[in-house]
Amino acid sequence: MIYGYVGLGNLGGHLAASLIRKGFDVVVYDRDPALSARHAAMGAKVATSAADLAAQVDHVFTCLPSPAVSEAVLAELLTRLKPGSTWIENSTLGREDILRLGGLAEQSGVNLLEAPVTGGVHLAARGEITVLVGGPDALFAQHRDAVQAIGNRIFHMGPLGSAAIIKVITNMLAFIHLVADGEALMLAKRGGLDLKTAWEAISASSGTSFVHETEGQLILNGSYDIAFTMDLALKDLGFAMGFGREFGVPLDLASLTNQTFLKGRAAYGGGAQSTQIVKLLEDVLGTDLRATGFPARLE
């Protein structure tokens, strides 16, 4: 089978590269020709548009920044994709978006398998990211090898739409943990503790988290470079708040975190790193959270 990949940004670029490294025939397209050229050097073929890609492949992956972009790209893909093809969506979309876009694809005889990923860009680069799958068993089985090429932990959550719910839950928790970790590190700093030792102690304690162990290092370095923006964080928190209303669950912590990220976007811009949410506290208190021995980017 020949797979296409549309969207070669911070995350999608690594996912497409994993497919290429695992020996799949891959055709790529991105609006930035430099990104496509990078994958051509790895062995991929380069399409001139999403429609041109659709004409060359059996199935297509996408990783795109918003539901609106996913819908626009899907519309272009459907002009050339063959009936029976599968669209595998790695983007984070709301459940209603997934179900609606799946319906549009189905009208053209195209199947949808949702497969959002979680764990961070550094894990995607190593082919070790977690993939959350939603869709029919038979469709998942058909593309299991390709899905396993991009990640090493695969969870089939159930029917279409179920992966969207768990992905939003995982991101909601990550943003709550991020705000909490900033507060914890600031308590350590203002309490006179050595921040490197404090980070190590937290990592070895019951209070640790994946966010502390990964993004906490970028905060202490001062780069904040997690390759994920305030705008994307607010998009995902918006999905979480929507699920809270739909399912009748009061999301008090998520609501407070959403308000904090709104302040962060107002202060630093929507394109700022999501980890810079901690800088709100640093700026208010005039106290930075810096320690030596931490990387500028996660490897």
C-alpha positions in Angstrom: 0.0 0.0 0.0 1.1 3.5 -0.7 0.4 6.0 2.0 0.3 9.8 1.7 1.1 12.3 4.5 -0.2 15.8 4.5 1.1 18.2 7.1 4.8 18.0 7.9 5.1 20.4 10.8 6.6 19.8 14.3 4.6 16.7 14.9 3.4 15.4 11.5 6.9 15.7 10.1 8.2 13.1 12.6 5.3 10.8 12.1 5.8 10.8 8.3 9.5 10.2 8.8 8.7 7.2 10.9 6.6 5.7 8.1 9.5 6.2 5.7 12.1 4.7 8.1 9.9 1.6 8.5 10.0 1.0 4.8 6.5 2.2 3.7 6.1 3.9 0.3 5.1 7.4 1.2 4.1 10.5 -0.8 4.2 13.8 1.1 2.8 17.2 0.8 3.1 20.4 2.9 2.5 24.0 2.0 6.1 24.7 2.9 8.2 23.1 0.1 11.3 22.9 2.4 9.5 20.5 4.6 8.6 18.3 1.7 12.1 18.4 0.4 13.4 17.2 3.8 11.2 14.1 3.5 12.2 13.6 -0.2 15.8 13.3 1.1 14.6 10.5 3.3 13.1 8.6 0.3 9.5 10.0 0.0 7.9 11.2 -3.2 6.7 14.8 -3.2 3.3 15.9 -4.4 2.5 19.3 -5.7 -0.9 19.6 -3.8 -3.1 17.6 -1.5 -5.2 16.6 -4.6 -2.1 15.5 -6.5 -1.1 13.4 -3.5 -4.5 11.8 -3.3 -4.3 10.7 -6.9 -1.0 8.8 -6.1 -1.8 7.0 -2.9 -4.0 4.2 -1.5 -4.5 5.9 1.9 -3.6 9.2 3.5 -2.5 10.4 6.9 -3.0 14.0 7.9 -1.6 16.1 10.9 -3.1 19.6 10.8 -3.5 22.5 13.2 -7.3 22.9 13.4 -10.6 21.4 12.4 -11.1 24.1 9.8 -7.8 23.2 8.1 -8.6 19.5 8.4 -11.9 20.1 6.6 -10.3 22.1 3.9 -7.6 19.5 3.2 -10.2 16.7 3.3 -12.3 18.5 0.7 -9.2 18.7 -1.6 -8.3 15.0 -0.9 -11.8 13.8 -1.7 -11.5 15.2 -5.3 -9.0 12.4 -6.1 -9.0 9.7 -3.5 -10.3 6.4 -4.7 -13.4 4.8 -3.1 -12.3 2.4 -0.4 -9.4 4.6 0.6 -8.8 5.4 4.3 -8.1 8.8 5.7 -6.1 8.4 8.9 -6.3 11.6 11.0 -3.5 12.3 13.5 -4.7 15.8 14.3 -6.5 16.6 17.6 -10.1 17.3 16.7 -13.3 17.4 18.7 -15.6 14.4 18.6 -18.3 16.3 16.7 -15.7 17.4 14.1 -14.5 13.8 13.7 -18.0 12.4 13.3 -19.0 15.2 10.9 -15.9 14.9 8.7 -16.2 11.1 8.8 -19.7 11.5 7.3 -18.3 13.8 4.6 -15.6 11.2 3.7 -18.1 8.4 3.7 -20.2 10.2 1.1 -17.2 9.8 -1.2 -16.6 6.2 -0.3 -13.6 7.1 1.9 -13.2 5.6 5.4 -12.0 7.5 8.4 -9.7 6.1 11.2 -8.9 8.7 13.9 -5.5 8.3 15.4 -4.4 11.3 17.4 -1.1 11.0 19.2 0.1 12.0 22.6 3.4 12.1 24.5 5.3 15.0 22.9 7.3 15.9 19.8 10.4 14.3 21.2 8.7 10.9 21.4 7.3 11.3 17.9 10.9 11.9 16.7 11.9 8.5 18.2 8.8 6.7 16.9 7.8 6.1 20.5 4.7 8.3 20.7 1.4 6.9 22.0 -1.4 6.5 19.3 -5.1 6.7 20.3 -7.3 5.0 17.7 -11.0 5.3 17.1 -12.8 3.4 14.3 -14.0 -0.1 13.2 -12.0 -3.1 14.2 -11.5 -4.2 10.6 -10.3 -0.8 9.6 -7.8 -0.7 12.4 -6.6 -4.1 11.6 -6.0 -3.1 8.0 -3.7 -0.2 9.0 -2.3 -1.7 12.2 1.2 -2.0 10.7 1.3 1.7 9.6 -0.1 2.9 12.9 2.5 0.9 14.8 5.2 2.4 12.6 4.5 5.9 14.0 4.2 4.9 17.7 5.1 2.1 20.1 2.0 2.2 22.4 -1.3 1.8 20.6 -4.7 2.0 22.2 -7.9 1.2 20.2 -10.4 3.2 22.2 -13.5 2.1 20.4 -15.7 3.5 17.6 -15.1 6.7 15.7 -15.1 9.6 18.1 -13.8 7.7 21.1 -10.2 8.6 20.5 -11.1 12.3 20.3 -12.5 12.1 23.9 -9.5 10.4 25.4 -7.0 12.7 23.6 -8.7 15.8 24.9 -8.7 14.2 28.4 -4.9 13.6 28.2 -4.2 17.1 27.0 -6.5 18.6 29.7 -4.5 16.8 32.3 -1.2 17.9 30.8 -2.1 21.6 30.9 -3.4 21.3 34.5 -0.1 19.5 35.5 1.9 22.2 33.7 0.3 25.1 35.7 0.7 23.1 38.9 4.3 22.3 38.2 5.1 26.0 37.8 3.6 26.7 41.1 5.5 23.9 42.8 8.8 25.0 41.3 8.2 28.5 42.4 7.4 27.4 45.9 10.8 25.6 45.9 12.6 28.6 44.6 11.1 31.1 47.0 11.6 28.7 49.8 15.3 28.8 49.2 15.8 25.3 47.7 18.2 24.4 44.9 15.9 24.0 41.9 17.9 21.2 40.3 17.7 19.1 43.5 14.1 20.1 44.0 13.3 18.9 40.4 15.0 15.6 41.1 13.3 15.1 44.4 9.8 15.8 42.9 10.7 13.4 40.0 11.4 10.7 42.6 8.2 11.4 44.6 4.5 10.7 44.6 4.0 14.2 43.3 5.8 13.6 40.0 4.2 13.7 36.5 5.1 13.2 32.9 4.9 16.9 32.5 7.2 17.6 35.4 9.8 15.1 34.1 9.7 16.5 30.5 8.4 20.1 30.2 9.7 20.9 33.7 13.2 20.6 32.3 12.5 23.1 29.5 11.2 25.6 32.1 14.3 25.3 34.2 16.5 25.7 31.1 14.5 28.8 30.1 14.0 27.8 26.5 10.3 26.7 27.1 10.8 25.0 23.7 8.1 22.2 23.7 7.0 22.9 20.0 3.4 23.4 21.1 1.7 26.8 21.2 -0.7 28.7 23.5 -3.3 28.7 20.7 -3.1 24.9 20.4 -3.5 24.5 24.2 -6.5 26.7 24.2 -8.0 24.8 21.3 -7.7 21.6 23.3 -9.0 23.1 26.5 -12.0 24.4 24.6 -12.7 20.8 23.5 -12.4 19.7 27.1 -14.8 22.4 28.4 -17.3 21.4 25.7 -17.2 17.7 26.8 -17.7 18.9 30.4 -20.9 20.6 29.4 -22.1 17.7 27.2 -21.4 15.0 29.8 -22.5 17.1 32.8 -19.1 17.0 34.5 -18.0 20.2 36.4 -14.4 20.8 35.3 -13.3 23.2 38.0 -9.6 22.7 37.6 -9.8 22.7 33.8 -11.8 25.9 33.8 -9.2 27.6 36.0 -6.4 26.3 33.7 -8.3 27.6 30.7 -8.5 31.1 32.2 -4.8 30.9 33.0 -4.0 30.1 29.4 -6.1 32.9 28.2 -4.0 35.2 30.3 -0.9 33.6 28.9 -2.0 34.2 25.3 -2.9 37.8 26.1 0.6 38.3 27.6 2.8 36.4 25.2 0.7 35.8 22.1 -1.0 32.7 20.6 2.2 31.5 19.0 4.2 31.5 22.3 5.2 28.1 23.7 2.6 26.6 26.0 5.2 26.0 28.6 5.5 29.8 28.9 2.3 29.7 30.9 4.7 29.4 33.9 6.3 32.7 32.9 3.1 34.4 34.1 4.1 33.5 37.7 7.8 34.3 37.0 6.9 37.8 35.8 4.4 38.6 38.5 7.0 37.7 41.2 10.1 38.9 39.4 11.6 35.5 40.1 12.9 33.2 37.3 12.9 29.4 37.5 16.4 28.6 36.2 18.8 25.8 37.0 21.9 24.4 35.3 22.1 21.0 33.7 18.7 21.0 31.8 18.3 20.8 28.0 16.9 23.4 25.7 15.0 20.7 23.8 13.9 17.2 24.7 15.6 14.5 22.7 
